[in-house]
Amino acid sequence: LDAANMRAQEKTLRVALRLLREAGLDDWRPESASHNEVVAPNTGHLRSKYPVESVTMLSVTALSVGRLAATEAGVAALSTLGVTASTLQLAGVVGMAIGGIALLGLGTKYALEAHPFWTRTSAHAEMAEDIRKANHWNVVCQMAFTRGKTQLLSQAARLRYKFSELLLTNSTSTDVLHSLFPDFSLLEQVKAKLSSCCLDIEQFMEAEQTAESALRDLSTCSRKMFEKAWMSIVDVTTRYVEDNSRTDVVDGRVLASLLALRTEALVKNHMLREAKHTLGIFRKLFPDLTLPLVYDVAADVLLGLLEGNEDTEQMITRVRFCNEELKQQCGNREIPLVVEIWYLCVVSSFLPRDRDDIGSKQMLMDAIDHFVTLQVQHEPKYDDAIQNSTIPRDVLDDPNAQQAAIDKTFADLCKKFVGSVLNSVRELFEALPVQDLDLQTVGRPLLKRLLDTLHAHLCQEIFVDFRFQLAEGSWMDSDLDDWKPFIQEVSSTPPELE
């Protein structure tokens, strides 16, 4: 099609130029005319079609009659033919008029042939238009114009591209680039985001496999937890919460334990923002666990207190939902009891005191009862002392000596039991840092409930010994100095029996 169009254009151009150079091409005819060839129309349509024969005969007849009518002999001759004078006069007038018109038309015809009113330019334009119509010039011209326009636009696009490339690669100022390219800032953001995405992909593909080291890190963190080396735990577990960490190959139980230890360490160090980041990953990886939800709600409460967030209704909704999840625990508890008590102390300390519908305070008292119940399960019995007492052979026949040996064994068991309960109480208080709760709100009620429940479950001798050592305070570390006034105050108050 392109070759045919080019041939048609060339032929059309040659004919048009020839017509313009030569004034007349009357005798030129193409041997064959088809839509694939250029057809040159003749110039016969430019000639005037004048009725020479008819006008000549009419003019001669009219002049002859008019001439005869002008003489007496002619009038007499015409009278013999039955033509009256008036008719002759009329015929003469008409004949003169027709003769004049005929002469004027004949003279005009020859005058137009000698010097026509149309111009050569208009004649050439008319011939060119006929050529275009005969050769479908409009279609070919439109195709050529479209092709030329496309090429021109393509060249303009290449020019714009080259010019833009020069501007962008030759240290042009940012202000000029922003003025010339309105979308330049968006392109910069896309480039930065793409670079960051590519870097993340590269780091993820080259990240160290953590499957082998996860068990080793869990053992290290468990040992550090007993040493209370919280920052060491944070450092060891940092690799599991990085952006491109390969935790997909780590066993789920091991990974959950590592994240739980990291969260606890961050809370102990009061690094709440980092704890929120870790909890976001924890909840995303393990959405069915309640432990990350408990830590997350407590961290939100503490952050709201520090940042002065007054949107308590939303927080109360989250606390109520978390409390309902805690109430559904049964059998094998997912949440450690100490963590549950810490959470309940936090939400009971800093949420509005008039919102009793949440039920956090009552849940706290129930958790303390459960804590005491676990401690008194191993309370020594006198029968155990009888079975476990060692009686020397030389006193087998002395009942008093045997009784003294049994009493000594029972006293040792009671002392050991009281020490175990005091250790558990110390661990409980260590899990309740004073910066995370209000001692005036929950400290005194918690201690009072602890003593009352112990008094209800322990025998009198063991409870008196426990209460004395609790008030004496030698079992407490320096970290629990803020608890001492409350412990001494509550220990000096007689317990209430239920």
Secondary structure as the mmCIF struct_conf table of DSSP 4:
data_model
#
loop_
_struct_conf.conf_type_id
_struct_conf.id
_struct_conf.beg_label_comp_id
_struct_conf.beg_label_asym_id
_struct_conf.beg_label_seq_id
_struct_conf.end_label_comp_id
_struct_conf.end_label_asym_id
_struct_conf.end_label_seq_id
HELX_RH_AL_P HELX_RH_AL_P1 ASP A 2 ARG A 21
BEND BEND1 GLU A 22 ALA A 23
TURN_TY1_P TURN_TY1_P1 ASP A 26 ASP A 27
BEND BEND2 GLU A 31 GLU A 31
TURN_TY1_P TURN_TY1_P2 HIS A 35 ASN A 36
BEND BEND3 GLU A 37 GLU A 37
BEND BEND4 THR A 43 THR A 43
HELX_RH_3T_P HELX_RH_3T_P1 GLY A 44 LEU A 46
BEND BEND5 ARG A 47 ARG A 47
HELX_RH_AL_P HELX_RH_AL_P2 VAL A 52 ALA A 69
TURN_TY1_P TURN_TY1_P3 ALA A 70 ALA A 70
BEND BEND6 THR A 71 THR A 71
HELX_RH_AL_P HELX_RH_AL_P3 GLU A 72 THR A 80
TURN_TY1_P TURN_TY1_P4 LEU A 81 GLY A 82
HELX_RH_AL_P HELX_RH_AL_P4 ALA A 85 ALA A 114
BEND BEND7 HIS A 115 HIS A 115
BEND BEND8 PHE A 117 TRP A 118
HELX_RH_AL_P HELX_RH_AL_P5 ARG A 120 ALA A 134
TURN_TY1_P TURN_TY1_P5 ASN A 135 HIS A 136
HELX_RH_AL_P HELX_RH_AL_P6 TRP A 137 THR A 169
TURN_TY1_P TURN_TY1_P6 ASN A 170 SER A 171
HELX_RH_AL_P HELX_RH_AL_P7 THR A 174 LEU A 180
TURN_TY1_P TURN_TY1_P7 PRO A 182 ASP A 183
HELX_RH_AL_P HELX_RH_AL_P8 PHE A 184 GLU A 206
HELX_LH_PP_P HELX_LH_PP_P1 ALA A 207 GLN A 209
HELX_RH_AL_P HELX_RH_AL_P9 ALA A 211 PHE A 226
TURN_TY1_P TURN_TY1_P8 GLU A 227 LYS A 228
HELX_RH_AL_P HELX_RH_AL_P10 TRP A 230 THR A 237
HELX_RH_3T_P HELX_RH_3T_P2 THR A 238 TYR A 240
BEND BEND9 VAL A 241 GLU A 242
TURN_TY1_P TURN_TY1_P9 ASP A 243 ASN A 244
HELX_RH_3T_P HELX_RH_3T_P3 THR A 247 VAL A 249
BEND BEND10 VAL A 250 VAL A 250
HELX_RH_AL_P HELX_RH_AL_P11 GLY A 252 LYS A 268
TURN_TY1_P TURN_TY1_P10 ASN A 269 HIS A 270
HELX_RH_AL_P HELX_RH_AL_P12 LEU A 272 LEU A 285
TURN_TY1_P TURN_TY1_P11 PRO A 287 ASP A 288
BEND BEND11 THR A 290 THR A 290
HELX_RH_AL_P HELX_RH_AL_P13 LEU A 291 GLU A 307
TURN_TY1_P TURN_TY1_P12 GLY A 308 GLY A 308
HELX_RH_AL_P HELX_RH_AL_P14 THR A 312 LYS A 327
TURN_TY1_P TURN_TY1_P13 GLN A 328 GLN A 328
BEND BEND12 GLY A 331 ASN A 332
BEND BEND13 GLU A 334 ILE A 335
HELX_RH_AL_P HELX_RH_AL_P15 LEU A 337 PHE A 350
BEND BEND14 LEU A 351 LEU A 351
TURN_TY1_P TURN_TY1_P14 ARG A 353 ASP A 354
HELX_RH_3T_P HELX_RH_3T_P4 ASP A 356 ILE A 358
HELX_RH_AL_P HELX_RH_AL_P16 SER A 360 VAL A 376
TURN_TY1_P TURN_TY1_P15 GLN A 377 HIS A 378
HELX_RH_AL_P HELX_RH_AL_P17 TYR A 382 ASN A 388
HELX_RH_3T_P HELX_RH_3T_P5 ARG A 393 VAL A 395
TURN_TY1_P TURN_TY1_P16 LEU A 396 ASP A 397
HELX_RH_AL_P HELX_RH_AL_P18 PRO A 399 GLU A 430
TURN_TY1_P TURN_TY1_P17 ALA A 431 ALA A 431
BEND BEND15 LEU A 432 LEU A 432
HELX_RH_3T_P HELX_RH_3T_P6 VAL A 434 ASP A 436
BEND BEND16 LEU A 437 LEU A 437
HELX_RH_PI_P HELX_RH_PI_P1 LEU A 439 GLY A 443
HELX_RH_AL_P HELX_RH_AL_P19 ARG A 444 HIS A 457
BEND BEND17 LEU A 458 LEU A 458
HELX_RH_AL_P HELX_RH_AL_P20 GLN A 460 GLU A 472
TURN_TY1_P TURN_TY1_P18 SER A 474 TRP A 475
HELX_RH_3T_P HELX_RH_3T_P7 SER A 478 TRP A 483
HELX_RH_AL_P HELX_RH_AL_P21 LYS A 484 SER A 491
TURN_TY1_P TURN_TY1_P19 SER A 492 SER A 492
BEND BEND18 THR A 493 THR A 493
HELX_LH_PP_P HELX_LH_PP_P2 PRO A 494 LEU A 497
#
